[in-house]
Structure formats: structure tokens, C-alpha cells
Amino acid sequence: MSARPAAAVTAPASLPRTTARLILGAFLLLAGISHLTWNRTAFLAQVPQWVPTDGDFVVVASGIVEIVLGIALLTLARRRTQVGWIVAAFFVAIFPGNISQFVTGTDSFGLDSDLGRGIRLAFQPLLVLWALWCTGAWRAWRASRRG
């Protein structure tokens, strides 16, 4: 007997999870737009020097990805589990940039102290958990493991 795919075991979303998903989607959409407009310089300051491509390309590309992910969270309720995993992976993928900002002491977004940059680092894993919780991705994965 084969295990059912995660999407098949996803329970209907609760009001708190749906609300949290929509808030996260709006947050990502706004952050993505800000990458391309008013916060472009601030985001550029956060691109680590070791990234082997143009920093502005990284800012624009990550902004576009955030816009797409935000729209997906807002509109693809039936695919929320899959979108949740992708959003969580995105938050993990950008974590090295936040670590770099802390290690190099780069001031950006008003984070002009090690304490401020450290607090931001502590919140990044919470974004991963938020994405997995509000989309039901973690619950669906656990249910599929129980089979």
C-alpha cells in the first residue's frame, strides 16, 4: 500500500491558519515590491560579497520570487501545502544573507547593532515555522508519515 501524497491528507484550513497565510502572503508581496522600488538599496547592502553574481540581480530576482510566493499564498489555497514548503525553503535559502549581515556588521533596515541583527536572525526560523504552520504543510507531512 502506498502512502497518500501530502496534498491528499491536508485538512481544511482553520480561520487562524488562513488568516496567518494571508498575512504572510501580503508580507511577502509587499517585501517583494519593496525589493524592486523603495528598499532596493537597503536590500543590496544585505547581499553577501561572496555571492558569485551581481548584487542588484540578486535583489531583483529575490524580489520577483517574493512577489510570486506572496501571490501564491494569497490565491492558491488548494495548493497551500506545496506553496508552504516552497516558502519555507525560500526563507532557508535567504538565511545566509542574514547571517552575513550579522557577521560583517552591515547596517541596513535600521539594524545598526549586533543586537538588532541578532534579533533578526532569531526571527528567521520563526518565518520558516510560520510558513509550514499556516499552510498546513507540516501537519500534512506528519499525516502522510503516519500513512
C-alpha positions as a printed Julia matrix, in Angstrom:
147×3 Matrix{Float64}:
  0.0    0.0    0.0
  1.49   3.36  -0.99
  1.37   6.48   1.15
 -1.02   9.18   0.05
  0.54  12.41  -1.2
  0.71  15.27   1.31
 -1.93  17.28  -0.57
 -4.4   14.41  -0.22
 -4.18  14.37   3.58
 -4.44  18.14   4.04
 -7.33  19.02   6.3
 -9.46  22.08   5.64
 -7.7   25.22   6.82
 -8.82  26.83  10.05
 -9.59  30.54  10.3
 -6.37  31.28  12.26
 -4.23  29.38   9.73
 -5.96  31.02   6.79
 -5.56  34.47   8.35
 -1.88  33.81   9.06
 -1.37  32.55   5.48
 -2.96  35.66   4.02
 -0.89  37.93   6.28
  2.3   36.1    5.28
  1.29  36.35   1.62
  0.7   40.1    1.93
  4.01  40.49   3.78
  5.9   38.67   1.02
  4.12  40.61  -1.71
  4.96  43.93  -0.05
  8.55  42.87   0.64
  8.97  41.79  -2.98
  7.65  45.08  -4.29
  9.98  46.94  -1.93
 12.92  44.96  -3.35
 12.16  46.48  -6.73
 11.39  50.02  -5.53
 11.94  51.97  -2.32
 14.14  49.45  -0.41
 16.33  48.32  -3.28
 19.48  49.94  -1.86
 18.84  48.53   1.61
 18.43  45.03   0.18
 21.56  45.47  -1.93
 23.53  46.19   1.24
 22.49  42.77   2.54
 23.74  40.73  -0.4
 26.88  38.95   0.83
 30.1   39.75  -1.01
 30.72  36.05  -1.58
 27.62  35.65  -3.78
 29.08  34.95  -7.25
 26.7   37.19  -9.2
 25.72  40.82  -9.43
 24.14  42.03  -6.19
 21.46  44.01  -7.98
 20.44  40.89  -9.89
 20.09  39.04  -6.57
 17.89  41.82  -5.17
 15.66  41.93  -8.24
 15.43  38.13  -8.55
 14.63  37.63  -4.87
 12.06  40.42  -5.09
 10.35  38.71  -8.0
 10.4   35.4   -6.14
  8.84  37.07  -3.09
  6.11  38.61  -5.22
  5.31  35.24  -6.81
  5.32  33.48  -3.43
  3.13  36.19  -1.9
  0.61  35.89  -4.73
  0.7   32.09  -4.41
 -0.05  32.27  -0.69
 -2.91  34.68  -1.35
 -4.5   32.85  -4.26
 -3.55  29.17  -4.37
 -5.45  27.9   -1.33
 -5.79  24.43  -2.86
 -2.02  24.24  -3.29
 -1.22  25.79   0.07
  0.69  22.75   1.34
  3.08  22.74  -1.6
  3.39  26.53  -1.5
  4.16  26.32   2.21
  7.15  24.06   1.6
  8.42  26.36  -1.15
  8.05  29.47   1.03
  9.83  27.72   3.91
 12.66  26.7    1.57
 12.92  30.3    0.35
 13.28  31.54   3.94
 16.03  28.97   4.5
 17.74  29.98   1.22
 17.96  33.65   2.2
 19.15  32.93   5.74
 22.87  33.04   4.78
 22.37  36.68   3.74
 21.04  37.48   7.2
 23.96  35.63   8.79
 26.37  37.57   6.58
 24.78  40.85   7.62
 25.33  39.9   11.27
 28.89  38.64  10.8
 30.02  41.63   8.7
 28.17  44.17  10.83
 26.39  45.61   7.79
 23.89  48.33   8.7
 20.63  48.07   6.76
 16.93  48.49   7.57
 17.8   50.27  10.78
 19.71  47.23  12.02
 22.77  49.12  13.17
 23.82  46.97  16.1
 24.77  43.37  16.7
 21.76  43.08  19.0
 19.37  44.24  16.27
 20.93  41.99  13.65
 20.93  39.09  16.14
 17.24  39.54  16.9
 16.53  39.44  13.19
 18.47  36.17  12.93
 16.33  34.7   15.71
 13.15  35.56  13.82
 14.17  33.9   10.53
 13.46  30.34  11.78
 10.09  31.61  13.02
  9.26  32.63   9.45
 10.01  29.06   8.33
  7.73  27.69  11.05
  5.03  30.25  10.2
  5.07  29.17   6.54
  4.82  25.49   7.45
  2.11  26.02  10.07
 -0.2   28.44   8.26
 -0.24  26.36   5.08
 -0.73  23.06   6.88
  2.47  21.76   5.26
  3.96  20.37   8.45
  0.68  18.75   9.51
  0.22  17.19   6.06
  3.76  15.79   6.12
  3.22  14.28   9.58
 -0.1   12.78   8.5
  1.46  11.26   5.38
  4.18   9.67   7.52
  1.52   8.01   9.68
  0.07   6.73   6.44
